[in-house]
Amino acid sequence: MLSRKKVLVVLDDVDNIQHLKCLVGRHDWFGLGSRIIVTTRDEHLLQSCQVDDVYIPTTLDYTDALQLFNLTAFHSDIVLKDDFIELSYHVISYADGLPLALKVLGSFLCGRDVTQWRSAIERLKRDSNEEILNKLRISFDGLEEREKNIFLDIACFFNGEKKDFVMKVLDGCEFFPDIGIDVLIKKSLIKVDDDNQYLWMHDLLQEMRRKIVREKSIDKPGKCCRLWKETDVYHILTKTL
C-alpha cells in the first residue's frame, strides 16, 4: 500500500537489523520526498543499513538542562520559589546533562516541599535513583560477555585513562578490545575525546557499575568480581589473609 508513496515513517528503539531491513529495507521502496527516522541505542546498526545521515544526541548544557528540569519539576521554564534555586542546581549537577535523569528526578520531586527535596538530594549522594540506573542498564544487558567485562573494567578502573594503555591491559586479559571498545562506543556506553586519546563515560553510567558489581554480593566485598574502593581492598587483604 505504501510502495512508492511519499511517507513519513518513524521506527523507535530498534535493536535488530533484520527488523529494519524488513520494514524499510531499500531507498526505492517509497516515493520521492519520503523520510524514514530511526532511533536506536546502536550506531553500528544504522551504519549497516547505509542511512543517509546520523544524528548523535549529546548531553544538555546547563541552560537547557535547567529549562528541562524546571518544566518537569515545576511545569514552568523558571523556578518560582527562591528556596528551590540552589537545590535545583544540585540536581542538575548530579544529572550532568542527561535528559533521562533530569526528567526522572524532576517528576519525582514535583510537588514536594523543600525539606523533602533536601532529603532526596542527600540520598542521591549515597544511593543513585533506581529508575535511572535500570533504564541505563538496558544497553549493558544486551552486550556479549567480553564486552560486559570491558565496560566494567573501564568503569571501575580506567575511566579517564589513555586509550592505548587501556587497550594493552584489556588485550592481556584476552578481551579483544579493538572490537569490544568499538562496540561500546557505538552503543554510547563509553566515549573517546576529540584527539582519540582518552576513554571516559558519564558519571551515571559509572555509578551503574556499582549496582551491577555488587548486586550478587551485597555487603560482602570479598565476593565482588571487582574492587575499586581502598577500604574494600584493605578489608579483604587484612581480614581474609
N, C-alpha and C positions, 0 to 999 in steps of 0.2 A: 504493500500500500504506500510505503514511503519512498519507494525506489524513484530516484531522480527528481524528487521534490525538494524544495527549499525547506530545511528543517532546522530546529534548534534542539539538540539532544544533550542532556546533562547526565553523566554517569558518575555517581558519588561513591567514594571509598572503594575503588576497585582494587582487588588484591590477586586476581587471577587473569593472566594474559589471555587465556582461552575465552573468557567471558568478553573481553574487549574485542577480540578478533571476530567472534560470532555476531556481536551486536553492531559494531562499526568497523568492520574489517578493512575496507578499502575506501579511498577518497572518492572514487567514482560511483559509490553506491547511492549518493544523494545529489540533489541538484546544486547548481552554482549558487554561491552565497550562503550555503549551509554552514552551521557552526556546531562542532562537537566539543563539549567541555568535559574533561575527565579529571576527577580528583583521586589521588592515591597517596599512600604512605611510601611508595617505592618509585623513585625517579627512573630506575632502570626499566621498569615496565613500560613507561612512556617512550623511552629510547628504543625499545624493542619493536614498538609499533610505528616508529618513524613519524611521530607527531610533528606538526609544523612549528609549534612554539611551546616552551615550558616556562611556567611562572613558578618560581620558588619563593614562597612566603617567608618573610623574616619576622623576627620579634619586633614588638612595637617600641618606639622611642617613648620617653617619659610623658610627653604631652598627650600622645594618642592613647597610651596605657591609662593615664589618669582619666581621660574622657570615657573610655570604655568601662572602666571600673565604676565611675560615677553614674553612668547610665544604668548599670546593673544594680548597684547598691542603693542609689538614691532616686533613680528614674529621672535624672536631670544631668545636664552637662557640667554642673558645678556642685561643689559641696555646700549645702545650705547652712550648716552649723559649724562654727569655728572649732568646736571640740573635736570634730572628726577629721580636720585637715591633717594634723600630724599623724594620726592613726592611719589615715589613707596612704600616707607616704610609706609607712612601714609595710603595708600590704603590697603596694606596687613594687617596692624594693624586693620583697620576697618572691613575687611572681616573675620579676626580671623580664618583663615584656612579653610573657607568654599569654596569648589571649585566652586559652583554655583555663589557666589558673585564675586570671582576672575575673572571668565570668563565674566560675565556680565559687570563688571566695566572695565576690560581690553578691551573689544570690544568697549565700549562707549568712552574710552579715546584714542583709537588707531587713530593716525594721527593728533591729536590735539596738539597745542603748549603749552608751559609751563604756560602761563597766563591762558589759558583755563583749564589746569589741576588744578591750584591753586583754581580757581573759583569753579570747580566741587567738590573739596575736602572740601572747606568751606561750600558748600551747603549740602554735606553729613552730616556734623556735626549738621545741623538743620533738614533736611528732608532726610530720607533714600530713596534709589533708589526704585521706584515703581515696576519695573520689578522683582527685587529680592524678595520684600515682597509678591507680588502676587503669585509667584511660591512657596514660603514657605507656603503660606496660604492654598494650596490645601489640605494638611493633616488636617488642622484645620477645614475646611469646611465639611469634612467627619465625624466629631465626633458627638456623641449624645450630647444633650443639657447639661446634667450634666457634661460631660467630657469637653465641651467647658468652662463651668463655672470654673471647676478645673484648667484648663490651664490658664485662665485669672487671677484667684486669685493668682496662683503661680507666673505668670509673673509680676503682679502688686505689690504684697506684700511679697511673700515668696521665691523668688529666692535666693538660698544660705542658706536657713534656714534648721533646723533639720527636718528630715522626720517625726519623731514621733510627733513633735509639729504641723506640718502642717496637718498631718492625723487627729489629735484630733480636730483642728479647723474646717476642712472640714467635719468631721463626725458630728459636731454640726450643720452644715448647711444642713445636710441630703443629701450630695452629694455622699455617698457611696464610699469613697476614696480608699478603698482596691482594688476594681476592677478598678475604674477610673484612678488611678495613674498608675496601671499596663498597662492599655491600652495606656496611654500617653508615657510610657517608650517603649513599643513595637513599637509605631509609631515614635519613636526617637524625640518626641517633648520635652521631659524632660529627664534628666539623673540623676543617683544616683552615688555617689562617691564609691570608691572601698570597703569602710567599710560599705556601705549601711546605712549611717547616714544622709547625706545631699542631698537635691534636688537642681538641677541647670539646666539652659538652656542656649543655645547660645545667645549672645548679640543681634543678628539679629532677633531671634525668640521673644526675649523680646521686641524689637523695633516694631515688627509686632503687638503686643498687643495694642500699642498706636493708630495705624491705625484702628484696629477693634473697640476699645472702643469709639473713637472719630468720627468715620465716620458718625454717625447719629446725632451728636451734635457738629458740627464744631464751634469753638469759643464760645461754651456755656457749660462750665464745669459743671454747675448745672444740666444738662440733661444727663451727662455721667453715665453709670452704675457703674463705679468705679473711685475713685480719689486717686492718689498716689503722686501728687505734693503738697508741702506745700502751695505754692502760690494759687493753686486752692481751697484747703480746706479752707484757710483763707478767700478767696473771698466769698465762699459760706456761711461761718459762719457769716461774717460781713455784707454782702450785702443783705442776704435773711432772716435773723432772726430779 
